[in-house]
Amino acid sequence: MHIIEKNEGKKIPCRVDGTKIILDEMLSFDLKRYQKDNEEVVNICLKNDILQMGLGDWYVANIVIPARKYNLIDSGEKDQEGNIKYERVAQSLNMGEVTLILWALPYNYSVGGAF
């Protein structure tokens, strides 16, 4: 995973477990569920002092999930002209291609979400 710190200051604690990302032990989600055929950006914000996915009062992180990639696999069948038919099979999410952009937390934010 590529990590970019956008500005100076304390950042949200985070850890990765496989394709799951856990932010401040309060918000956890599996990035493979959000991967689509186009690049996806997941915004993590504070809103009313609560850490949430989506837009809010204060950016905490942006997670850039790359577009899904596919392998073409021989289906074992042929079309009417004798050409091999292929099936598209999605590859697993490569966490090495995910980018985590971290923003400084409000000065009064402490680990665990308490202000």
N, CA, C and O atoms as a GROMACS GRO file, in nm:
protein
  460
    1MET      N    1   0.085  -0.117   0.000
    1MET     CA    2   0.000   0.000   0.000
    1MET      C    3   0.090   0.123   0.000
    1MET      O    4   0.187   0.131   0.075
    2HIS      N    5   0.056   0.217  -0.084
    2HIS     CA    6   0.126   0.344  -0.088
    2HIS      C    7   0.059   0.436   0.015
    2HIS      O    8  -0.063   0.446   0.019
    3ILE      N    9   0.140   0.501   0.097
    3ILE     CA   10   0.085   0.594   0.196
    3ILE      C   11   0.140   0.733   0.169
    3ILE      O   12   0.261   0.753   0.158
    4ILE      N   13   0.049   0.829   0.158
    4ILE     CA   14   0.086   0.969   0.133
    4ILE      C   15   0.031   1.052   0.248
    4ILE      O   16  -0.088   1.047   0.278
    5GLU      N   17   0.118   1.129   0.312
    5GLU     CA   18   0.074   1.222   0.416
    5GLU      C   19   0.062   1.360   0.351
    5GLU      O   20   0.162   1.418   0.310
    6LYS      N   21  -0.062   1.412   0.343
    6LYS     CA   22  -0.089   1.536   0.269
    6LYS      C   23  -0.044   1.662   0.342
    6LYS      O   24  -0.007   1.760   0.278
    7ASN      N   25  -0.046   1.659   0.474
    7ASN     CA   26  -0.006   1.779   0.549
    7ASN      C   27   0.057   1.735   0.681
    7ASN      O   28   0.058   1.617   0.713
    8GLU      N   29   0.108   1.831   0.757
    8GLU     CA   30   0.173   1.799   0.884
    8GLU      C   31   0.071   1.788   0.995
    8GLU      O   32  -0.033   1.853   0.993
    9GLY      N   33   0.102   1.704   1.090
    9GLY     CA   34   0.015   1.686   1.205
    9GLY      C   35  -0.010   1.539   1.231
    9GLY      O   36   0.030   1.453   1.154
   10LYS      N   37  -0.077   1.512   1.342
   10LYS     CA   38  -0.108   1.376   1.382
   10LYS      C   39  -0.210   1.316   1.285
   10LYS      O   40  -0.306   1.381   1.246
   11LYS      N   41  -0.186   1.190   1.246
   11LYS     CA   42  -0.274   1.119   1.152
   11LYS      C   43  -0.352   1.012   1.227
   11LYS      O   44  -0.316   0.972   1.337
   12ILE      N   45  -0.459   0.966   1.165
   12ILE     CA   46  -0.543   0.861   1.222
   12ILE      C   47  -0.462   0.731   1.230
   12ILE      O   48  -0.396   0.695   1.133
   13PRO      N   49  -0.466   0.661   1.342
   13PRO     CA   50  -0.399   0.531   1.347
   13PRO      C   51  -0.470   0.434   1.253
   13PRO      O   52  -0.593   0.429   1.250
   14CYS      N   53  -0.394   0.358   1.178
   14CYS     CA   54  -0.455   0.262   1.086
   14CYS      C   55  -0.367   0.140   1.074
   14CYS      O   56  -0.246   0.143   1.096
   15ARG      N   57  -0.434   0.031   1.039
   15ARG     CA   58  -0.362  -0.094   1.013
   15ARG      C   59  -0.436  -0.170   0.904
   15ARG      O   60  -0.554  -0.148   0.878
   16VAL      N   61  -0.362  -0.261   0.841
   16VAL     CA   62  -0.416  -0.340   0.732
   16VAL      C   63  -0.411  -0.488   0.772
   16VAL      O   64  -0.312  -0.534   0.828
   17ASP      N   65  -0.518  -0.560   0.743
   17ASP     CA   66  -0.526  -0.703   0.767
   17ASP      C   67  -0.581  -0.766   0.640
   17ASP      O   68  -0.702  -0.769   0.618
   18GLY      N   69  -0.492  -0.816   0.555
   18GLY     CA   70  -0.534  -0.869   0.424
   18GLY      C   71  -0.582  -0.755   0.338
   18GLY      O   72  -0.505  -0.664   0.306
   19THR      N   73  -0.709  -0.758   0.298
   19THR     CA   74  -0.766  -0.649   0.218
   19THR      C   75  -0.852  -0.557   0.304
   19THR      O   76  -0.921  -0.470   0.252
   20LYS      N   77  -0.849  -0.578   0.435
   20LYS     CA   78  -0.925  -0.493   0.527
   20LYS      C   79  -0.838  -0.381   0.580
   20LYS      O   80  -0.719  -0.400   0.605
   21ILE      N   81  -0.898  -0.264   0.597
   21ILE     CA   82  -0.829  -0.153   0.659
   21ILE      C   83  -0.908  -0.116   0.785
   21ILE      O   84  -1.031  -0.108   0.783
   22ILE      N   85  -0.836  -0.092   0.893
   22ILE     CA   86  -0.896  -0.058   1.022
   22ILE      C   87  -0.841   0.078   1.062
   22ILE      O   88  -0.720   0.096   1.074
   23LEU      N   89  -0.931   0.174   1.083
   23LEU     CA   90  -0.893   0.310   1.118
   23LEU      C   91  -0.930   0.338   1.262
   23LEU      O   92  -1.047   0.332   1.299
   24ASP      N   93  -0.830   0.368   1.343
   24ASP     CA   94  -0.848   0.404   1.485
   24ASP      C   95  -0.928   0.299   1.561
   24ASP      O   96  -0.996   0.332   1.659
   25GLU      N   97  -0.921   0.173   1.517
   25GLU     CA   98  -0.994   0.062   1.580
   25GLU      C   99  -1.144   0.091   1.589
   25GLU      O  100  -1.215   0.025   1.665
   26MET      N  101  -1.193   0.189   1.512
   26MET     CA  102  -1.334   0.227   1.516
   26MET      C  103  -1.407   0.198   1.385
   26MET      O  104  -1.527   0.168   1.385
   27LEU      N  105  -1.335   0.207   1.274
   27LEU     CA  106  -1.397   0.192   1.143
   27LEU      C  107  -1.316   0.089   1.066
   27LEU      O  108  -1.195   0.105   1.048
   28SER      N  109  -1.383  -0.015   1.020
   28SER     CA  110  -1.316  -0.122   0.947
   28SER      C  111  -1.400  -0.159   0.825
   28SER      O  112  -1.522  -0.168   0.833
   29PHE      N  113  -1.334  -0.180   0.713
   29PHE     CA  114  -1.405  -0.229   0.596
   29PHE      C  115  -1.309  -0.299   0.502
   29PHE      O  116  -1.188  -0.273   0.502
   30ASP      N  117  -1.366  -0.388   0.422
   30ASP     CA  118  -1.289  -0.468   0.330
   30ASP      C  119  -1.285  -0.399   0.194
   30ASP      O  120  -1.388  -0.384   0.128
   31LEU      N  121  -1.167  -0.357   0.154
   31LEU     CA  122  -1.152  -0.280   0.030
   31LEU      C  123  -1.193  -0.359  -0.094
   31LEU      O  124  -1.237  -0.300  -0.192
   32LYS      N  125  -1.180  -0.491  -0.092
   32LYS     CA  126  -1.217  -0.569  -0.211
   32LYS      C  127  -1.366  -0.554  -0.243
   32LYS      O  128  -1.406  -0.572  -0.358
   33ARG      N  129  -1.447  -0.523  -0.144
   33ARG     CA  130  -1.590  -0.503  -0.168
   33ARG      C  131  -1.618  -0.373  -0.245
   33ARG      O  132  -1.723  -0.358  -0.306
   34TYR      N  133  -1.522  -0.281  -0.240
   34TYR     CA  134  -1.540  -0.150  -0.304
   34TYR      C  135  -1.468  -0.141  -0.439
   34TYR      O  136  -1.480  -0.041  -0.509
   35GLN      N  137  -1.393  -0.245  -0.475
   35GLN     CA  138  -1.323  -0.243  -0.603
   35GLN      C  139  -1.422  -0.265  -0.716
   35GLN      O  140  -1.505  -0.355  -0.710
   36LYS      N  141  -1.411  -0.182  -0.819
   36LYS     CA  142  -1.501  -0.189  -0.934
   36LYS      C  143  -1.416  -0.189  -1.062
   36LYS      O  144  -1.294  -0.198  -1.055
   37ASP      N  145  -1.481  -0.179  -1.176
   37ASP     CA  146  -1.408  -0.178  -1.302
   37ASP      C  147  -1.339  -0.045  -1.329
   37ASP      O  148  -1.258  -0.034  -1.421
   38ASN      N  149  -1.370   0.056  -1.249
   38ASN     CA  150  -1.303   0.186  -1.256
   38ASN      C  151  -1.240   0.214  -1.121
   38ASN      O  152  -1.282   0.159  -1.019
   39GLU      N  153  -1.139   0.301  -1.119
   39GLU     CA  154  -1.077   0.341  -0.992
   39GLU      C  155  -1.184   0.400  -0.899
   39GLU      O  156  -1.270   0.476  -0.943
   40GLU      N  157  -1.177   0.365  -0.773
   40GLU     CA  158  -1.270   0.415  -0.673
   40GLU      C  159  -1.194   0.492  -0.566
   40GLU      O  160  -1.083   0.454  -0.528
   41VAL      N  161  -1.254   0.600  -0.518
   41VAL     CA  162  -1.197   0.675  -0.406
   41VAL      C  163  -1.297   0.672  -0.292
   41VAL      O  164  -1.412   0.713  -0.307
   42VAL      N  165  -1.251   0.622  -0.177
   42VAL     CA  166  -1.334   0.617  -0.058
   42VAL      C  167  -1.285   0.729   0.035
   42VAL      O  168  -1.167   0.734   0.070
   43ASN      N  169  -1.376   0.817   0.074
   43ASN     CA  170  -1.343   0.927   0.164
   43ASN      C  171  -1.378   0.888   0.306
   43ASN      O  172  -1.485   0.834   0.332
   44ILE      N  173  -1.287   0.916   0.398
   44ILE     CA  174  -1.310   0.895   0.540
   44ILE      C  175  -1.302   1.032   0.606
   44ILE      O  176  -1.203   1.104   0.593
   45CYS      N  177  -1.408   1.068   0.678
   45CYS     CA  178  -1.416   1.201   0.738
   45CYS      C  179  -1.467   1.193   0.882
   45CYS      O  180  -1.521   1.091   0.925
   46LEU      N  181  -1.449   1.302   0.953
   46LEU     CA  182  -1.514   1.321   1.082
   46LEU      C  183  -1.636   1.407   1.057
   46LEU      O  184  -1.630   1.509   0.989
   47LYS      N  185  -1.749   1.365   1.113
   47LYS     CA  186  -1.871   1.444   1.106
   47LYS      C  187  -1.938   1.435   1.242
   47LYS      O  188  -1.965   1.327   1.293
   48ASN      N  189  -1.964   1.552   1.299
   48ASN     CA  190  -2.021   1.556   1.434
   48ASN      C  191  -1.938   1.470   1.529
   48ASN      O  192  -1.994   1.397   1.612
   49ASP      N  193  -1.807   1.477   1.518
   49ASP     CA  194  -1.711   1.407   1.603
   49ASP      C  195  -1.714   1.255   1.586
   49ASP      O  196  -1.663   1.184   1.672
   50ILE      N  197  -1.773   1.205   1.477
   50ILE     CA  198  -1.780   1.061   1.453
   50ILE      C  199  -1.704   1.030   1.324
   50ILE      O  200  -1.723   1.096   1.221
   51LEU      N  201  -1.619   0.929   1.330
   51LEU     CA  202  -1.544   0.883   1.214
   51LEU      C  203  -1.640   0.806   1.122
   51LEU      O  204  -1.708   0.714   1.167
   52GLN      N  205  -1.644   0.844   0.994
   52GLN     CA  206  -1.738   0.778   0.902
   52GLN      C  207  -1.684   0.774   0.760
   52GLN      O  208  -1.595   0.851   0.723
   53MET      N  209  -1.739   0.682   0.682
   53MET     CA  210  -1.709   0.677   0.541
   53MET      C  211  -1.801   0.777   0.473
   53MET      O  212  -1.920   0.785   0.506
   54GLY      N  213  -1.749   0.854   0.379
   54GLY     CA  214  -1.827   0.956   0.311
   54GLY      C  215  -1.778   1.093   0.351
   54GLY      O  216  -1.681   1.107   0.425
   55LEU      N  217  -1.846   1.194   0.302
   55LEU     CA  218  -1.805   1.332   0.329
   55LEU      C  219  -1.852   1.376   0.467
   55LEU      O  220  -1.953   1.329   0.518
   56GLY      N  221  -1.777   1.467   0.525
   56GLY     CA  222  -1.810   1.517   0.658
   56GLY      C  223  -1.748   1.653   0.680
   56GLY      O  224  -1.726   1.728   0.586
   57ASP      N  225  -1.721   1.684   0.806
   57ASP     CA  226  -1.670   1.815   0.843
   57ASP      C  227  -1.518   1.825   0.827
   57ASP      O  228  -1.465   1.934   0.806
   58TRP      N  229  -1.447   1.710   0.838
   58TRP     CA  230  -1.301   1.712   0.841
   58TRP      C  231  -1.248   1.588   0.771
   58TRP      O  232  -1.277   1.476   0.813
   59TYR      N  233  -1.170   1.607   0.663
   59TYR     CA  234  -1.108   1.491   0.597
   59TYR      C  235  -1.008   1.425   0.690
   59TYR      O  236  -0.931   1.492   0.758
   60VAL      N  237  -1.011   1.292   0.692
   60VAL     CA  238  -0.917   1.212   0.770
   60VAL      C  239  -0.830   1.130   0.675
   60VAL      O  240  -0.708   1.121   0.693
   61ALA      N  241  -0.894   1.071   0.574
   61ALA     CA  242  -0.820   0.987   0.478
   61ALA      C  243  -0.899   0.975   0.348
   61ALA      O  244  -1.022   0.990   0.346
   62ASN      N  245  -0.827   0.947   0.242
   62ASN     CA  246  -0.884   0.907   0.114
   62ASN      C  247  -0.815   0.776   0.078
   62ASN      O  248  -0.694   0.763   0.091
   63ILE      N  249  -0.894   0.681   0.034
   63ILE     CA  250  -0.838   0.552  -0.007
   63ILE      C  251  -0.866   0.536  -0.155
   63ILE      O  252  -0.982   0.533  -0.198
   64VAL      N  253  -0.761   0.526  -0.233
   64VAL     CA  254  -0.773   0.511  -0.378
   64VAL      C  255  -0.756   0.363  -0.411
   64VAL      O  256  -0.649   0.305  -0.392
   65ILE      N  257  -0.865   0.304  -0.460
   65ILE     CA  258  -0.868   0.162  -0.492
   65ILE      C  259  -0.858   0.147  -0.643
   65ILE      O  260  -0.941   0.202  -0.716
   66PRO      N  261  -0.757   0.074  -0.691
   66PRO     CA  262  -0.740   0.064  -0.837
   66PRO      C  263  -0.853  -0.012  -0.903
   66PRO      O  264  -0.925  -0.088  -0.839
   67ALA      N  265  -0.867   0.010  -1.032
   67ALA     CA  266  -0.968  -0.062  -1.111
   67ALA      C  267  -0.939  -0.212  -1.107
   67ALA      O  268  -0.824  -0.255  -1.103
   68ARG      N  269  -1.046  -0.288  -1.109
   68ARG     CA  270  -1.035  -0.435  -1.110
   68ARG      C  271  -0.963  -0.478  -1.238
   68ARG      O  272  -0.985  -0.420  -1.344
   69LYS      N  273  -0.879  -0.579  -1.227
   69LYS     CA  274  -0.809  -0.637  -1.341
   69LYS      C  275  -0.863  -0.778  -1.362
   69LYS      O  276  -0.910  -0.843  -1.269
   70TYR      N  277  -0.855  -0.823  -1.486
   70TYR     CA  278  -0.911  -0.954  -1.522
   70TYR      C  279  -0.807  -1.039  -1.594
   70TYR      O  280  -0.716  -0.989  -1.659
   71ASN      N  281  -0.824  -1.170  -1.579
   71ASN     CA  282  -0.750  -1.267  -1.659
   71ASN      C  283  -0.851  -1.330  -1.755
   71ASN      O  284  -0.968  -1.349  -1.721
   72LEU      N  285  -0.805  -1.361  -1.876
   72LEU     CA  286  -0.888  -1.433  -1.972
   72LEU      C  287  -0.852  -1.581  -1.961
   72LEU      O  288  -0.737  -1.621  -1.982
   73ILE      N  289  -0.952  -1.661  -1.930
   73ILE     CA  290  -0.932  -1.804  -1.909
   73ILE      C  291  -1.008  -1.881  -2.018
   73ILE      O  292  -1.123  -1.849  -2.049
   74ASP      N  293  -0.943  -1.980  -2.074
   74ASP     CA  294  -1.005  -2.066  -2.176
   74ASP      C  295  -1.125  -2.136  -2.112
   74ASP      O  296  -1.111  -2.206  -2.012
   75SER      N  297  -1.242  -2.117  -2.170
   75SER     CA  298  -1.366  -2.176  -2.116
   75SER      C  299  -1.382  -2.323  -2.154
   75SER      O  300  -1.469  -2.393  -2.101
   76GLY      N  301  -1.299  -2.368  -2.246
   76GLY     CA  302  -1.312  -2.507  -2.293
   76GLY      C  303  -1.415  -2.520  -2.404
   76GLY      O  304  -1.440  -2.629  -2.454
   77GLU      N  305  -1.475  -2.407  -2.443
   77GLU     CA  306  -1.577  -2.407  -2.548
   77GLU      C  307  -1.524  -2.331  -2.670
   77GLU      O  308  -1.427  -2.255  -2.662
   78LYS      N  309  -1.590  -2.354  -2.782
   78LYS     CA  310  -1.556  -2.280  -2.905
   78LYS      C  311  -1.682  -2.218  -2.961
   78LYS      O  312  -1.793  -2.267  -2.941
   79ASP      N  313  -1.662  -2.105  -3.033
   79ASP     CA  314  -1.777  -2.041  -3.096
   79ASP      C  315  -1.808  -2.111  -3.229
   79ASP      O  316  -1.747  -2.213  -3.262
   80GLN      N  317  -1.904  -2.057  -3.304
   80GLN     CA  318  -1.949  -2.121  -3.429
   80GLN      C  319  -1.839  -2.130  -3.534
   80GLN      O  320  -1.844  -2.215  -3.624
   81GLU      N  321  -1.740  -2.042  -3.521
   81GLU     CA  322  -1.631  -2.042  -3.620
   81GLU      C  323  -1.510  -2.120  -3.572
   81GLU      O  324  -1.406  -2.121  -3.639
   82GLY      N  325  -1.523  -2.185  -3.457
   82GLY     CA  326  -1.412  -2.268  -3.408
   82GLY      C  327  -1.312  -2.194  -3.321
   82GLY      O  328  -1.211  -2.250  -3.280
   83ASN      N  329  -1.339  -2.068  -3.294
   83ASN     CA  330  -1.249  -1.990  -3.208
   83ASN      C  331  -1.274  -2.023  -3.061
   83ASN      O  332  -1.387  -2.049  -3.020
   84ILE      N  333  -1.168  -2.023  -2.984
   84ILE     CA  334  -1.178  -2.051  -2.839
   84ILE      C  335  -1.255  -1.939  -2.771
   84ILE      O  336  -1.230  -1.821  -2.797
   85LYS      N  337  -1.349  -1.975  -2.684
   85LYS     CA  338  -1.421  -1.877  -2.603
   85LYS      C  339  -1.345  -1.860  -2.471
   85LYS      O  340  -1.300  -1.956  -2.410
   86TYR      N  341  -1.333  -1.735  -2.431
   86TYR     CA  342  -1.263  -1.703  -2.307
   86TYR      C  343  -1.360  -1.644  -2.206
   86TYR      O  344  -1.456  -1.577  -2.243
   87GLU      N  345  -1.334  -1.670  -2.079
   87GLU     CA  346  -1.410  -1.610  -1.970
   87GLU      C  347  -1.320  -1.509  -1.900
   87GLU      O  348  -1.201  -1.531  -1.881
   88ARG      N  349  -1.381  -1.397  -1.861
   88ARG     CA  350  -1.308  -1.297  -1.781
   88ARG      C  351  -1.322  -1.335  -1.634
   88ARG      O  352  -1.432  -1.349  -1.582
   89VAL      N  353  -1.207  -1.352  -1.568
   89VAL     CA  354  -1.206  -1.386  -1.426
   89VAL      C  355  -1.132  -1.276  -1.353
   89VAL      O  356  -1.016  -1.247  -1.385
   90ALA      N  357  -1.198  -1.214  -1.254
   90ALA     CA  358  -1.138  -1.102  -1.181
   90ALA      C  359  -1.020  -1.149  -1.097
   90ALA      O  360  -1.025  -1.254  -1.032
   91GLN      N  361  -0.914  -1.070  -1.098
   91GLN     CA  362  -0.798  -1.095  -1.012
   91GLN      C  363  -0.830  -1.043  -0.871
   91GLN      O  364  -0.916  -0.956  -0.854
   92SER      N  365  -0.762  -1.096  -0.774
   92SER     CA  366  -0.776  -1.048  -0.637
   92SER      C  367  -0.720  -0.907  -0.627
   92SER      O  368  -0.630  -0.870  -0.702
   93LEU      N  369  -0.774  -0.830  -0.534
   93LEU     CA  370  -0.724  -0.695  -0.511
   93LEU      C  371  -0.578  -0.701  -0.467
   93LEU      O  372  -0.544  -0.772  -0.373
   94ASN      N  373  -0.494  -0.626  -0.535
   94ASN     CA  374  -0.353  -0.616  -0.501
   94ASN      C  375  -0.336  -0.495  -0.408
   94ASN      O  376  -0.341  -0.381  -0.454
   95MET      N  377  -0.316  -0.520  -0.280
   95MET     CA  378  -0.305  -0.411  -0.182
   95MET      C  379  -0.182  -0.323  -0.210
   95MET      O  380  -0.177  -0.209  -0.165
   96GLY      N  381  -0.084  -0.374  -0.284
   96GLY     CA  382   0.032  -0.294  -0.321
   96GLY      C  383  -0.002  -0.181  -0.417
   96GLY      O  384   0.076  -0.089  -0.434
   97GLU      N  385  -0.121  -0.189  -0.480
   97GLU     CA  386  -0.164  -0.085  -0.574
   97GLU      C  387  -0.263   0.013  -0.511
   97GLU      O  388  -0.304   0.109  -0.577
   98VAL      N  389  -0.300  -0.010  -0.386
   98VAL     CA  390  -0.392   0.080  -0.315
   98VAL      C  391  -0.312   0.198  -0.260
   98VAL      O  392  -0.199   0.181  -0.215
   99THR      N  393  -0.372   0.317  -0.265
   99THR     CA  394  -0.307   0.437  -0.208
   99THR      C  395  -0.392   0.489  -0.093
   99THR      O  396  -0.513   0.509  -0.107
  100LEU      N  397  -0.328   0.510   0.020
  100LEU     CA  398  -0.393   0.567   0.138
  100LEU      C  399  -0.338   0.708   0.156
  100LEU      O  400  -0.218   0.727   0.179
  101ILE      N  401  -0.427   0.807   0.147
  101ILE     CA  402  -0.388   0.947   0.165
  101ILE      C  403  -0.437   0.989   0.303
  101ILE      O  404  -0.556   0.982   0.332
  102LEU      N  405  -0.344   1.031   0.388
  102LEU     CA  406  -0.378   1.069   0.524
  102LEU      C  407  -0.372   1.221   0.541
  102LEU      O  408  -0.282   1.287   0.491
  103TRP      N  409  -0.472   1.273   0.612
  103TRP     CA  410  -0.481   1.415   0.643
  103TRP      C  411  -0.464   1.434   0.793
  103TRP      O  412  -0.500   1.346   0.871
  104ALA      N  413  -0.410   1.547   0.834
  104ALA     CA  414  -0.391   1.575   0.977
  104ALA      C  415  -0.527   1.580   1.047
  104ALA      O  416  -0.625   1.631   0.993
  105LEU      N  417  -0.528   1.526   1.168
  105LEU     CA  418  -0.649   1.527   1.251
  105LEU      C  419  -0.667   1.662   1.319
  105LEU      O  420  -0.570   1.738   1.332
  106PRO      N  421  -0.788   1.694   1.361
  106PRO     CA  422  -0.807   1.816   1.439
  106PRO      C  423  -0.719   1.810   1.564
  106PRO      O  424  -0.693   1.702   1.617
  107TYR      N  425  -0.673   1.923   1.611
  107TYR     CA  426  -0.579   1.926   1.724
  107TYR      C  427  -0.636   1.860   1.848
  107TYR      O  428  -0.558   1.811   1.930
  108ASN      N  429  -0.765   1.857   1.866
  108ASN     CA  430  -0.824   1.802   1.988
  108ASN      C  431  -0.871   1.658   1.973
  108ASN      O  432  -0.938   1.606   2.063
  109TYR      N  433  -0.836   1.591   1.862
  109TYR     CA  434  -0.875   1.452   1.842
  109TYR      C  435  -0.772   1.363   1.911
  109TYR      O  436  -0.652   1.384   1.897
  110SER      N  437  -0.818   1.263   1.985
  110SER     CA  438  -0.726   1.168   2.045
  110SER      C  439  -0.762   1.028   1.998
  110SER      O  440  -0.875   1.004   1.955
  111VAL      N  441  -0.667   0.938   2.007
  111VAL     CA  442  -0.687   0.802   1.963
  111VAL      C  443  -0.809   0.744   2.033
  111VAL      O  444  -0.827   0.763   2.153
  112GLY      N  445  -0.890   0.675   1.959
  112GLY     CA  446  -1.014   0.620   2.011
  112GLY      C  447  -1.132   0.709   1.982
  112GLY      O  448  -1.244   0.678   2.022
  113GLY      N  449  -1.110   0.819   1.914
  113GLY     CA  450  -1.218   0.906   1.872
  113GLY      C  451  -1.263   1.009   1.972
  113GLY      O  452  -1.356   1.084   1.946
  114ALA      N  453  -1.198   1.013   2.086
  114ALA     CA  454  -1.241   1.109   2.189
  114ALA      C  455  -1.184   1.247   2.163
  114ALA      O  456  -1.070   1.260   2.117
  115PHE      N  457  -1.262   1.347   2.192
  115PHE     CA  458  -1.214   1.484   2.179
  115PHE      C  459  -1.190   1.543   2.316
  115PHE      O  460  -1.149   1.658   2.327
   0.00000   0.00000   0.00000
